[in-house]
Amino acid sequence: MAYEGTVLATFPQEKVPMTRGKSREKIIALLSEDGALTMAALARRIGITPKAVEKQIARLKADGILERIGPDKGGRWHIVK
């Protein structure tokens, strides 16, 4: 049975020139360019679920690599390195 014309993805992925690699490294690269990106925007750009982004950010925060500056709305991510 063919499903021509159906939409398979709710959110189309944005084209980001990235090499193959872990989601963690892609998140760090994107946030170093724009610390105001939301988890949903990161998920679309990387091609993973928002829940997966949330888990990766939690790990980055626990490892001391990433910190949040300001409130959830209007704040920014800062790469500590």
C-alpha positions as CSV (number, residue, x, y, z in Angstrom):
1,M,0.0,0.0,0.0
2,A,1.5,3.4,-1.0
3,Y,1.2,6.5,1.1
4,E,2.0,9.1,-1.4
5,G,1.6,12.6,-0.3
6,T,1.4,11.9,3.4
7,V,3.5,13.9,5.9
8,L,5.8,11.6,7.8
9,A,7.5,14.1,10.0
10,T,5.8,16.7,12.2
11,F,8.9,19.0,12.3
12,P,11.2,19.0,9.3
13,Q,14.8,18.9,10.2
14,E,16.8,22.0,9.4
15,K,19.9,21.5,7.3
16,V,23.0,22.0,9.4
17,P,26.4,21.1,7.9
18,M,27.6,18.7,10.6
19,T,29.9,15.7,10.4
20,R,28.9,12.4,11.9
21,G,29.3,12.5,15.6
22,K,27.6,12.2,18.9
23,S,24.6,14.4,19.8
24,R,26.5,15.8,22.7
25,E,29.2,17.3,20.5
26,K,26.6,18.7,18.1
27,I,24.7,20.3,21.0
28,I,27.9,21.9,22.2
29,A,28.8,23.2,18.7
30,L,25.3,24.7,18.1
31,L,25.2,26.3,21.6
32,S,28.6,27.8,21.1
33,E,27.3,29.6,18.0
34,D,23.9,30.6,19.6
35,G,23.4,30.1,23.3
36,A,19.8,31.2,23.1
37,L,18.7,28.1,21.1
38,T,15.8,26.2,22.7
39,M,15.7,22.5,23.3
40,A,13.1,22.1,20.5
41,A,15.3,24.0,18.1
42,L,18.3,21.9,19.0
43,A,16.2,18.7,18.5
44,R,15.1,19.9,15.0
45,R,18.6,20.8,13.9
46,I,20.2,17.6,15.2
47,G,17.4,15.3,14.2
48,I,16.7,13.8,17.6
49,T,13.8,14.1,20.0
50,P,13.4,17.0,22.4
51,K,13.5,14.4,25.3
52,A,16.9,13.2,24.0
53,V,18.2,16.8,23.9
54,E,16.9,17.3,27.5
55,K,18.9,14.2,28.6
56,Q,22.0,15.3,26.9
57,I,21.8,18.8,28.4
58,A,21.3,17.3,31.8
59,R,24.5,15.3,31.4
60,L,26.4,18.3,30.1
61,K,25.3,20.3,33.1
62,A,26.2,17.5,35.5
63,D,29.7,17.2,33.9
64,G,30.2,20.9,34.4
65,I,30.4,21.6,30.6
66,L,27.2,23.6,30.3
67,E,25.5,26.1,32.5
68,R,22.3,28.1,32.2
69,I,22.5,31.9,32.7
70,G,19.2,33.6,33.4
71,P,15.7,32.2,33.5
72,D,14.2,29.5,31.4
73,K,12.5,32.1,29.2
74,G,15.0,34.7,28.0
75,G,18.1,33.0,29.4
76,R,21.1,31.6,27.6
77,W,23.3,28.6,27.6
78,H,27.0,29.1,28.4
79,I,29.8,26.6,27.5
80,V,32.1,26.4,30.5
81,K,34.9,24.3,29.0
